[in-house]
Amino acid sequence: MNLYFLVEGNSTERKIYPKWLEYLIPELKRVEYSDQVVNNNYYLISGEGYPRILHDGLENAIDKIQEVQNYDYLVLCVDSDEDTVDERVNYIQNFIQPNKINLGSTQLKVIIQNRCIETWLLGNQTIFSRQPTQQPLLDYFRYYDVSQNDPELMGDYGMRNHADFHFKYLQEIFKAKQISYTKRNPGDARKHYYLEELTKRVSKNPTHLQTFQSFLEFCRMIKKRTY
């Protein structure tokens, strides 16, 4: 079982996904170059943002996959941003079909981060202070309590877009715990305990973080197929 991960972000996802895969599918070992996969390996590279990930990253990924001829899945990880999940999936499918993209025996798996990876990270209930006192976290909490309500349904608080607000909200939650979160250094978000808390959240609240659950389900399926 070999996987080619093409992630949207050029920093955060490149740091978080390898750690999460290490915890979720320890049988999979990362390789440095795409032609090094043998069995139970994965390669991960950034598509340098959206829509560049489709126009450049996807084309390059397909070239490598066709060259190596040893990948079971191409895993495309993108934000939904201001689109709904269905709109973003449809856009990707409509991009692929007219361009007659041929993956051969390699299957395409699209992982949507609704709205962005920080939205998923807001699902950690233990890191969230239930009684915030400092601004702007208190205002964010009054606007939408992510510890009780599904982060994927949260609005944009009047900011430029959803991703900007969700990122800022997460930063303030981390700050309240006297730790930091940045795109370049996602800190505790990479740790095993953090992933466990997200997993617990969706176990207790199966209607929450639906796109994160899709990622977990895909990982469980891959784990069963490793040998």
MIPAKOL-911893 format. One record per residue (C-alpha): x, y, z. Coordinates in steps of 0.05 Angstrom, whole numbers, plus 5000, padded with zeros to 4 digits. Example, Ala and Ser with C-alpha at 12.3 -4.5 7.8 and 13.67 -1.06 7.14 Angstrom:
524649105156527349795143
//
This chain:
500050005000503250644976500251344980502052004947499652584991498753254957496953775010494654484998498554855051505954975043507454975117502154735168499754105133506853905117508353895191501753615219499953065170506452665177505752655253498452455249499951905199505351655246500151575301494351325258498050875209504850715239505750165187506550705134513550985128514951645094519951685037523852305017523052224942516951994903520651424868522851104933516250764950516550014956511049755002507250115057510450775041507851475029510552104997507952795017508853444981505554134982501554394923503355104946496255354956489655344920488155334861495555234845495154544875490554344817493954704760501154544778501454064837496453564809499853544742506653424773503752894819500652514761507152534723510752224783505351704794505451494722512951454723513451034786507350594773507150374846501950824881495250574905492451254923493351984906490752354967488953074952488053495016484854175006481054705045473754845027475055585042468755975024465655394986461354845015464554165017460253934958462054544918469454444928469053694911464953844848469954374827475653874833471853334795469953834741477254034735479653314729474653044679475453554622482953504628482552744618487152624677489251894676491451584742491450874716490450394773491750934825485451164861484051884877481852064948479852784962480353015034476653665046478654085106472254465122473755055126481254965138485754525180485155025238477654885238479254165254484154375308478754785342475454125360480153995418475654105478480954025532485354585507479555075506478355505568470955445585471156135618475656585577476857265608481557605559479857955494478957795438477857065459471957255503468557585444470056985400467156525453460756935458460156925383461056175377463055665430467255165392467854715453460454555448458554715376461254415312467254835289465754665217459155055223462255685252461856335213467156845196465757365251465757905197473057785180475857725109473956985105472556375148479756135148482456785175477656785234478456045250486056125249485656735295480756385343485555795348491456245361487756585418485855915449493155705448495256375476490556285535494355645551500956025545503055645483503255865411500555665344503055925278502855675207510355535209510155225278503554895296506454665362502054205403497354085345502453575320502553185384499152515397494952775454492053315409489952825356486952375410482752955436480053085366478452345358474852345425470852955404467952625342466751975381462452355431459352815379458652415315455452995278461453445290467453545245464753115189470653235142475653065197471752415208472552265134480052335141480051865201475751355164480451365105486451245151482950665185481550355117488750425096491250135161487049515150490049435081497349495101501148845105
//
